[in-house]
Amino acid sequence: MGAFVVAALVLSPSLVACGSDDEAAASDSIDVVSRWTAGNSANAAQNKVLQAFTAETGVKVNLTEGLETIDDQVENAVAAGKSPDLVIVNLFDKTLGWLDAGVTVSADQYLKDWGLADKIKPVALDEWRVGSVAGGELQGLPFSGFSWPLWYNTDLLKKAGVDKPPATTDELIAAAQKLRAAGSGPVVVGGNDWTGQKLFYQIAESFTDAASMQKVMQNGGYCSTPSVMEGIKLFTKLRDGGVFVDNVAGLNADNMYASYYGDKAAIMPGGSWAYTESTAAGTGIDKRTTLAGFPIPSGSTFKKPTAYRGFTGVGFMITKRGAEPGRIENVRKLVTKFYADASVGEFVKDASILPRPTATSAPTRPTRC
């Protein structure tokens, strides 16, 4: 999930191959693939940590920017014998299976040995455990949480005669019609990528409970589960009611941000990682935006508009190569550097992240706004 400084580091265009069995006991470099790329608001804070790490340890960081398909990127590197030591990534989709597939190693012992147990709230750790349950094996070390509300352009709403963000899906359909009549697009989202997928799931969950949705997402059976099917029918009702901008199926996250920041669409689902980016865009969109939840239908499981929030934003996943005797010490030094109070402060200031002690809800279930 997606989604701002030039570092004094040497950036490697490709991952460095695994060392041989007779390499030095302690490597003088560490290979990292990171979700915090040059276009991400967290990039500046990350670079400060990497620069300080190299200055203090003399260890060179070979940084590879994570692509939109970072999961495939890392898996391909591992298969080619060019595994990184550390991956800074969201816990999502394929990364959920990395521990079981042997791409990464359990972080339980490192949590204890590296003195991080008292720095990370238990609820955040549980979200990173297999099955998202207490006692499950720890897949990585969580770093940033997130919130994911709907953004409403108050200027465009007012121009269209919509006094406030809609609270129900009927109000949303009515607002979309008014926005279209006023020449503004209603809800914009990446219908061709993960942003659209997550919004679809949020709508599909409107009438179901968390346990049923988790079962369906793990085992399938969407259409044979009445409460989920009711949510899917709601999605088609919203689609047919003109709630989404024209040709939304072909859009991606970049199109979504460009449309919203450019006042072409009045509503978008945007994560907390974009708060700072909206200001940096220089369009003033942050001054004419109000945040609220996705409207709920009559009979919904929820009583108020919903928004995702959780701790699976970005964390540290240690690969098998990174856990090797000649490399794990560098991984330890770098990871603990990120958790230092001064480093966390830089991320809060530069990227508006929600650090790991602040939120409490699971990202796979919308929460009330």
Secondary structure, DSSP 8 states (H G I E B T S, - for coil): -------SS-B-SS------TTS-SS-SEEEEEES--TTSTTHHHHHHHHHHHHHHH--EEEEEE--TTHHHHHHHHHHTT---SEEEE-S-GGGGGHHHHTSB---HHHHHHTT-TTTS-HHHHHHTBGGGSTTS-B-SEEEEEEEE-EEEEHHHHHHTT--S--SBHHHHHHHHHHHHHTT-EEE---TTSHHHHHHHHHHHTTTS-HHHHHHHHHH--TTTSHHHHHHHHHHHHHHHTT-B-TTGGG--HHHHHHHHHTTSEEEEE--GGGHHHHHHT-SSGGGGEEEE-B-B-TT-S-SS-EEEEEEEEEEEEEBTTTTSTTTHHHHHHHHHHHTSHHHHHHHHHHH--EETTS--S-TTS-EE-
